[in-house]
């Protein structure tokens, strides 16, 4: 009976293969058997040609190889369903040598990946450590696993696979993979790298993590960085980065830090922006007193009336580094001045301007709402969100923030987030109902009632494809918007996580937040996430300050601390400085990027996440 069943199964497989070959066949195709072992490296023929070769193969190994090549060709032909059917049909009849078994696992994983199931593909694509395989199969194995981990948003696992992949490539290809690997590690937090470093077992992978940790931890001090890099190279003499450091790390080693003994600060200390200038000035003074650096002189110049005059006075009095000015118009006026013939004085502007020409000694630091929205897009991506919905106020700030979010989201995912802009009043409710599909659902119910001609009991249904909502709104708008969202989720759907920016936080000093904010996640500077001795002191000194003024105060403190770090941070964008206003880094264009902290409002209190 067992023999009979096996014969029936083989007959079924043969019928399947012949039908598949008949559907995909090409008249007059040459399917003559090649001489020597059948190579699995690549599928150059069509699936029908490989099926014909399998049908005429004289031994089990060749037959299995042609069948696998046919499955490979079906994947090349964008037919993962056909490949899956073929692989399922031949599973029990494959030859048992490891190269064939490994290729079966690899192709099965590829069919699952092309079908959208990266998790199942990863579970399938595991080779026993004792398997002896040719290098090309290990290349395919680690390449696909790295790709699957990228789809699963597991960057450290992707780095581990890329580290292993490099062992099987030539020097040029390995260098490209190593650059990609370093590009993933560069933006990682130092704490994250340290955690994975302690758990790593592969010497190559662990070496990369150690190098990234050293680079981040000591980048601000080139002499110390050189010493620790030398120690690392001696401990890892055969590591691929031992003889060829990543280019940005090499630049950081050669970058000279700014050692300014006279720092000039240009702020609007008079005029309509004087309150903002005063808050930043107090932050700079607090940072200066905390640093206790008697070798550095800090001078303040009022740029409120004439920023160019203040700038020229600072230069005349020997400023070696300039912080400010704050207002965009003041920055544009200074940028319009004729460029000096000799070396320019490095400058940290406290805002951004629309268009600028990158200069190695010019940096831009701002509390831009657009930048905060961009940071939120990165946060949602890290949280595993796949389809966010943006509800944004229709004013200019709301539109800029939504655009910035979408630019970053597209860079991360290749897709654009769905945005709905709301106006005030009844329009806000309609926008929410339209965005969540409530209006469409109610319209369908109304049509059904008309068709049936009788009373129909039905509940509306909201959309189920959205997995997060990012609200771009003021505190007053949130108090209206959030309840509209809550009642627009049908009883059949689970509410999704809701995020918003610091713009939505109430600006007074009341600890209790209105109940409408409950369960909303909010981004803000770490210093404002919870009370500390430092923040209590500031509350006592300036009890009338709102959160906006406190953010400017912290911006001033961070700006002063950044001066001696900016050159290395620009040379090595992976270097992050943990400021009071967030995790700070510098792009090649000199823009200061802030990664904010997040908290969740529960029972009227913001609790850090």
C-alpha positions in Angstrom: 0.0 0.0 0.0 2.8 2.4 0.9 4.5 1.8 -2.4 1.2 2.4 -4.2 0.7 5.7 -2.5 4.3 6.9 -3.3 3.7 6.0 -7.0 0.5 8.0 -7.0 2.2 10.9 -5.4 5.0 10.8 -8.0 2.5 10.5 -10.7 0.7 13.6 -9.4 4.0 15.5 -9.3 4.8 14.5 -12.9 1.3 15.5 -14.0 1.7 18.9 -12.3 5.1 19.5 -13.8 3.9 18.5 -17.3 0.9 20.8 -17.0 3.1 23.7 -15.8 5.5 23.0 -18.6 2.7 23.0 -21.1 1.3 26.3 -19.9 4.7 28.0 -19.9 6.3 26.1 -22.8 7.8 27.7 -25.9 7.5 25.8 -29.2 10.8 24.7 -30.6 12.7 25.2 -27.4 16.1 23.5 -27.2 16.2 21.5 -23.9 19.2 19.3 -24.6 21.1 18.1 -21.6 24.4 19.9 -20.9 27.5 18.1 -20.0 28.7 17.9 -16.4 27.0 18.7 -13.1 24.0 21.1 -13.2 24.9 24.4 -11.7 22.4 26.1 -9.4 24.1 29.5 -9.3 21.6 31.2 -11.6 18.6 30.5 -13.7 19.2 31.7 -17.3 16.5 29.7 -19.1 12.7 29.8 -18.7 10.8 27.7 -16.2 9.3 25.6 -19.0 12.8 24.8 -20.4 14.0 23.7 -17.0 10.9 21.6 -16.5 11.6 19.8 -19.8 15.2 19.2 -18.8 14.0 17.8 -15.4 11.6 15.4 -17.2 14.4 13.9 -19.3 17.1 13.9 -16.6 18.7 10.5 -16.1 19.6 10.7 -12.4 17.9 12.0 -9.2 20.4 14.8 -8.5 20.1 16.3 -12.0 16.3 16.1 -11.8 16.2 17.9 -8.5 18.6 20.6 -9.7 16.5 21.3 -12.8 13.3 21.4 -10.7 14.9 23.9 -8.4 16.1 26.0 -11.4 12.6 25.9 -12.7 11.3 27.3 -9.4 14.1 29.9 -9.5 13.0 30.9 -13.1 9.4 31.2 -11.9 10.5 33.7 -9.3 12.4 35.6 -12.0 9.2 35.6 -14.0 7.4 37.2 -11.0 5.3 34.1 -10.3 5.9 33.3 -6.6 2.6 31.3 -6.5 3.8 29.0 -9.3 7.2 28.6 -7.6 5.5 27.7 -4.3 3.4 25.1 -5.9 6.4 23.5 -7.6 8.5 23.5 -4.5 5.6 22.0 -2.5 5.2 19.2 -5.1 8.9 18.2 -5.2 9.7 18.6 -1.5 9.6 14.9 -0.7 11.5 13.7 -3.8 14.6 15.9 -3.7 18.1 14.5 -3.6 19.6 14.8 -0.2 22.9 16.5 -0.8 23.3 19.8 1.1 23.6 22.1 -1.9 20.2 20.9 -3.1 18.6 21.1 0.3 20.1 24.6 0.9 18.8 25.8 -2.4 15.3 24.4 -1.6 15.2 26.4 1.7 16.5 29.5 -0.1 13.9 29.4 -2.9 11.1 28.6 -0.4 12.1 31.7 1.6 12.1 33.8 -1.6 8.6 32.7 -2.4 7.5 33.7 1.0 9.2 37.1 0.8 7.6 37.8 -2.6 4.3 36.8 -1.1 4.8 39.4 1.6 5.5 37.1 4.6 9.0 38.1 5.7 8.6 36.5 9.1 7.9 33.1 7.6 10.7 33.5 5.2 13.2 34.2 8.0 11.9 31.1 9.9 12.5 29.0 6.8 15.9 30.4 5.9 18.1 28.8 8.5 21.0 26.6 7.5 22.6 24.1 10.0 26.0 25.3 11.1 27.7 22.1 10.0 26.6 22.3 6.3 29.5 22.6 3.9 28.4 24.9 1.0 30.0 26.8 -1.8 30.6 30.5 -1.2 27.9 31.6 -3.6 25.3 29.9 -1.5 26.4 31.6 1.7 26.4 34.9 -0.2 22.7 34.3 -1.3 21.9 33.2 2.2 23.2 36.2 4.1 22.0 38.7 1.4 18.4 37.4 1.6 18.5 37.3 5.4 19.8 40.9 5.6 17.0 41.9 3.2 14.4 40.2 5.3 15.6 41.8 8.5 15.4 45.2 6.8 11.8 44.4 5.9 11.2 43.5 9.5 12.8 46.7 10.7 15.4 44.9 12.7 18.6 46.9 11.8 21.0 45.2 14.2 20.1 41.8 12.8 20.6 43.2 9.3 24.0 44.4 10.4 24.9 41.0 11.7 24.0 39.3 8.4 26.0 42.0 6.4 29.0 41.4 8.6 28.9 37.7 7.7 28.2 38.4 4.1 31.4 40.4 3.7 33.5 37.2 4.5 32.5 35.7 1.1 33.0 38.6 -1.2 35.9 40.1 -3.1 37.6 43.3 -1.8 35.5 45.7 -3.9 32.2 44.1 -3.1 33.0 43.7 0.6 33.9 47.4 0.8 30.5 48.3 -0.6 28.7 46.0 1.9 30.8 47.4 4.8 29.8 51.0 3.8 26.2 49.9 3.8 26.7 48.2 7.2 28.3 51.3 8.7 25.5 53.5 7.3 23.1 51.5 9.4 25.2 51.6 12.5 26.0 55.3 12.3 22.6 56.7 13.4 22.1 54.1 16.2 22.1 55.2 19.8 25.3 54.5 21.7 23.2 52.6 24.4 21.6 50.4 21.7 25.0 49.5 20.3 26.4 48.7 23.7 23.5 46.4 24.5 23.9 44.4 21.3 27.7 44.4 21.7 27.5 42.5 25.0 25.3 39.8 23.4 27.3 39.4 20.1 29.1 36.1 19.5 30.4 36.5 15.9 33.9 38.2 16.0 33.3 40.2 12.9 29.9 41.4 14.0 31.1 42.2 17.5 34.1 44.1 16.1 31.8 46.3 14.1 29.7 47.1 17.1 32.8 47.8 19.2 34.1 50.2 16.5 30.8 52.0 16.3 30.7 52.4 20.1 34.2 53.7 20.3 33.5 56.2 17.5 30.4 57.5 19.1 31.7 57.6 22.7 35.0 59.3 21.9 34.4 61.2 18.7 34.4 64.5 20.5 38.0 64.0 21.7 40.2 63.1 18.7 43.3 62.3 20.9 41.3 59.8 23.0 39.6 58.5 19.9 42.9 57.7 18.2 44.1 55.9 21.3 41.0 53.7 21.6 41.0 53.0 17.8 44.6 51.8 18.1 43.6 49.5 20.9 40.7 48.2 18.8 42.9 47.6 15.7 45.5 45.6 17.8 42.7 43.5 19.2 41.1 42.9 15.8 44.0 42.7 13.3 42.0 40.7 10.7 38.8 42.7 10.9 37.8 44.3 7.5 37.8 47.8 9.1 41.3 47.3 10.7 43.1 48.5 7.6 40.2 50.6 6.1 38.3 52.7 8.5 34.9 54.0 7.5 35.5 57.3 5.6 33.4 59.5 7.9 35.3 58.1 11.0 38.6 58.8 9.2 37.4 62.4 8.6 36.5 62.7 12.3 40.0 61.7 13.3 41.5 64.5 11.1 39.0 67.2 12.0 40.3 69.9 14.3 37.9 70.9 17.1 36.9 74.5 17.6 38.9 75.8 20.5 37.4 79.3 20.9 38.5 81.4 23.8 36.1 84.2 22.9 32.6 83.3 22.0 30.3 86.0 20.8 26.5 85.6 21.1 24.2 87.6 18.9 20.6 87.7 20.2 17.6 90.0 20.0 17.8 91.6 23.4 15.5 94.4 22.4 12.4 94.7 20.2 9.6 92.2 19.7 11.7 89.1 20.0 13.5 90.2 23.2 11.7 87.7 25.4 13.0 84.8 23.2 16.5 86.3 23.2 16.4 86.7 27.0 15.5 83.0 27.5 18.3 81.8 25.2 20.8 84.2 27.0 19.9 82.7 30.4 20.4 79.2 29.0 23.9 80.1 27.7 24.8 81.7 31.0 23.6 78.6 32.9 25.7 76.3 30.6 28.7 78.6 31.0 28.5 78.6 34.8 28.0 74.8 34.9 31.1 74.3 32.7 33.2 76.5 35.0 35.6 77.3 32.1 37.6 80.4 33.1 39.7 80.2 29.9 36.7 81.0 27.7 35.0 84.5 27.5 31.4 84.8 26.4 30.1 88.2 25.2 26.6 89.1 24.3 25.6 91.5 21.4 22.1 92.8 20.8 21.0 91.9 17.2 17.5 93.2 17.7 17.9 96.5 15.9 20.8 95.8 13.6 22.2 92.3 13.3 24.9 93.2 10.8 26.3 95.9 13.1 26.3 93.5 16.1 28.1 90.9 13.9 30.7 93.3 12.8 31.3 94.5 16.3 31.8 90.9 17.5 34.4 90.4 14.8 36.2 93.6 15.6 36.4 92.6 19.3 38.1 89.3 18.4 35.4 86.7 18.5 36.7 83.3 17.6 33.2 81.6 17.4 29.8 83.2 17.0 26.5 81.8 18.3 23.4 83.4 16.7 21.6 85.4 15.5 18.1 84.0 16.1 15.8 85.6 13.6 15.8 84.4 10.0 15.9 88.0 8.7 19.1 88.6 10.7 20.7 85.4 9.4 19.9 86.4 5.8 21.3 89.9 6.3 24.6 88.4 7.6 24.7 85.8 4.8 24.3 88.6 2.3 27.6 90.3 3.4 30.6 89.9 1.1 32.6 86.8 1.9 35.9 87.5 3.8 39.2 86.9 1.9 40.8 84.9 4.7 39.4 82.2 7.1 35.9 82.9 8.3 34.9 82.8 11.9 32.8 79.7 12.6 29.2 80.3 13.4 26.3 78.5 14.9 23.1 80.1 13.7 20.1 79.6 16.0 17.6 79.2 13.1 17.4 77.8 9.6 16.8 79.8 6.4 15.1 78.6 3.2 18.1 78.5 1.0 21.7 78.5 2.0 25.1 77.5 0.6 26.8 74.8 2.8 30.0 76.1 4.4 32.3 74.0 6.4 32.2 76.5 9.3 28.5 77.3 9.3 25.9 75.4 11.4 22.2 75.7 11.8 20.4 74.9 15.1 16.6 75.5 15.4 13.5 74.4 17.2 11.7 74.0 13.9 8.2 72.4 14.1 9.0 70.8 10.7 12.1 69.2 12.1 10.0 67.8 15.0 7.5 66.3 12.5 10.4 64.7 10.6 11.7 63.2 13.9 8.1 61.9 14.5 8.2 60.1 11.2 11.4 58.3 12.2 9.8 57.4 15.6 6.6 55.9 14.0 8.8 53.9 11.7 10.9 52.5 14.6 7.6 51.7 16.4 6.6 49.4 13.5 3.9 51.6 12.1 3.1 50.8 8.4 0.2 53.0 7.5 0.0 56.3 9.4 -2.8 58.8 9.0 -2.0 62.5 9.5 -4.6 64.9 10.7 -3.1 68.4 10.4 -4.4 71.9 10.8 -4.8 73.7 7.5 -2.6 76.6 8.5 0.9 77.2 7.1 2.7 75.5 10.1 0.5 72.4 9.8 1.1 72.1 6.1 4.9 72.5 6.5 5.0 69.9 9.3 2.9 67.4 7.3 5.2 67.9 4.3 8.3 67.4 6.5 6.8 64.2 8.0 6.0 62.9 4.5 9.5 63.6 3.2 11.1 61.6 6.0 8.4 58.8 5.8 9.0 58.5 2.0 12.8 58.2 2.6 12.2 55.4 5.2 9.5 53.4 3.4 9.2 54.6 -0.2 5.6 55.5 0.4 3.7 58.7 1.3 1.5 59.0 4.4 -2.1 59.9 4.0 -2.8 63.5 5.1 -6.1 65.2 5.9 -6.2 68.9 6.7 -8.9 70.2 9.0 -10.4 73.6 9.4 -12.0 74.9 12.6 -15.6 74.2 13.8 -17.8 71.6 12.2 -15.3 71.0 9.4 -13.0 69.4 11.9 -15.5 66.7 12.7 -16.3 66.0 9.0 -12.6 65.8 8.2 -12.1 63.1 10.9 -15.1 61.1 9.8 -14.0 61.3 6.2 -10.4 60.3 7.0 -11.5 57.3 9.1 -14.1 56.1 6.5 -17.1 56.8 8.7 -18.9 59.0 6.1 -18.5 56.2 3.5 -19.8 53.6 5.9 -22.8 55.7 6.8 -23.6 56.3 3.1 -23.5 52.6 2.5 -25.9 52.0 5.4 -28.3 54.7 4.0 -28.3 53.1 0.6 -29.1 49.7 2.1 -32.0 51.2 3.9 -33.3 52.7 0.7 -33.0 49.4 -1.2 -34.6 47.2 1.6 -37.4 49.8 2.1 -37.6 49.0 5.8 -35.9 49.8 9.1 -32.4 48.5 9.2 -30.3 48.3 12.4 -26.6 48.8 11.5 -23.4 50.2 13.1 -21.0 52.2 11.0 -17.5 50.7 10.5 -14.3 52.7 10.5 -11.2 52.0 8.5 -9.0 49.1 9.7 -6.0 49.7 7.5 -4.6 52.7 9.5 -2.3 51.6 12.4 -1.4 55.1 13.8 -2.6 58.7 13.8 -0.2 61.7 14.0 -2.1 64.9 15.0 -0.5 68.2 14.0 -2.5 70.7 16.1 -2.5 73.3 18.8 -3.6 72.4 22.4 -7.0 73.9 21.8 -7.4 72.0 18.6 -6.4 68.7 20.3 -9.2 69.1 22.9 -11.7 69.1 20.0 -9.9 66.8 17.6 -9.2 63.9 20.0 -12.9 63.3 21.1 -13.9 63.4 17.4 -11.4 60.6 16.7 -12.4 58.6 19.7 -16.1 58.5 18.7 -15.2 57.8 15.0 -13.8 54.4 15.7 -16.5 51.8 15.3 -17.3 49.1 17.9 -15.7 46.6 15.5 -12.3 48.3 15.5 -9.5 48.7 18.1 -8.4 52.3 18.6 -4.9 52.9 17.1 -2.0 54.7 18.8 -2.1 58.5 18.6 0.9 60.7 18.4 1.4 64.4 18.5 4.1 67.1 18.8 5.2 69.4 21.6 3.2 72.1 19.8 0.1 70.3 21.2 1.2 70.5 24.9 -0.5 73.2 27.0 1.9 76.1 27.5 1.2 76.9 31.1 2.8 75.3 34.1 -0.2 73.3 35.3 0.8 69.7 35.9 -2.6 68.3 35.2 -3.3 68.0 31.5 -7.0 68.0 30.3 -8.5 64.5 30.1 -8.9 64.8 26.3 -5.2 64.3 26.0 -5.2 60.9 27.7 -3.4 58.0 25.9 -1.8 60.5 23.4 2.0 60.1 22.9 3.8 63.4 22.8 7.3 64.4 21.6 9.3 67.0 23.5 12.8 67.8 24.8 14.0 65.4 27.5 14.3 68.2 30.0 10.6 68.8 29.9 9.5 65.2 30.1 9.7 65.1 33.9 10.6 67.3 36.8 14.3 67.4 38.0 16.2 69.5 40.4 17.4 71.5 37.5 14.0 72.2 36.1 12.6 73.0 39.6 15.3 75.7 40.0 14.3 77.2 36.7 10.6 77.2 37.8 11.5 79.1 40.9 13.7 81.6 39.1 11.2 82.3 36.3 7.8 81.1 37.5 5.9 82.8 34.6 7.8 81.0 31.9 5.8 78.7 29.6 7.2 75.6 27.9 8.2 77.5 24.8 10.5 79.8 26.8 12.0 76.8 28.6 12.8 75.1 25.3 14.6 78.3 24.2 16.5 78.3 27.5 17.6 74.7 26.9 18.5 75.5 23.3 20.9 78.2 24.6 22.5 75.7 27.1 23.0 73.1 24.4 24.3 75.6 21.8 27.2 76.5 24.1 28.0 72.9 24.8 28.0 72.1 21.1 30.8 74.6 20.2 33.7 72.3 20.9 32.0 69.3 19.3 30.7 70.6 16.0 33.7 69.9 13.8 33.8 66.2 14.8 30.0 65.9 14.7 30.0 67.2 11.1 32.8 65.0 10.0 31.1 61.9 11.6 27.3 62.3 11.4 27.0 59.1 13.5 28.4 60.9 16.5 25.5 61.9 18.7 25.6 64.3 21.6 23.0 63.7 24.4 21.9 67.3 25.0 19.2 68.5 27.4 17.1 69.2 24.3 17.4 65.8 22.7 20.0 63.6 21.0 21.8 65.9 18.7 23.8 65.1 15.6 25.1 67.2 12.6 24.5 66.5 8.9 27.2 67.1 6.2 25.3 70.4 5.4 25.8 71.6 9.0 22.2 71.2 10.1 21.7 70.2 13.8 19.3 67.3 14.0 17.3 66.7 17.2 15.9 63.3 18.3 13.4 64.1 20.9 12.0 62.1 23.8 8.5 60.7 23.9 6.0 60.4 26.7 2.4 59.2 27.1 -0.3 61.2 28.8 -2.1 59.1 31.3 -4.6 60.4 33.8 -3.6 63.9 33.0 0.2 63.3 33.6 2.9 63.0 30.9 4.9 59.9 31.7 8.2 59.2 29.8 8.3 56.2 27.6 
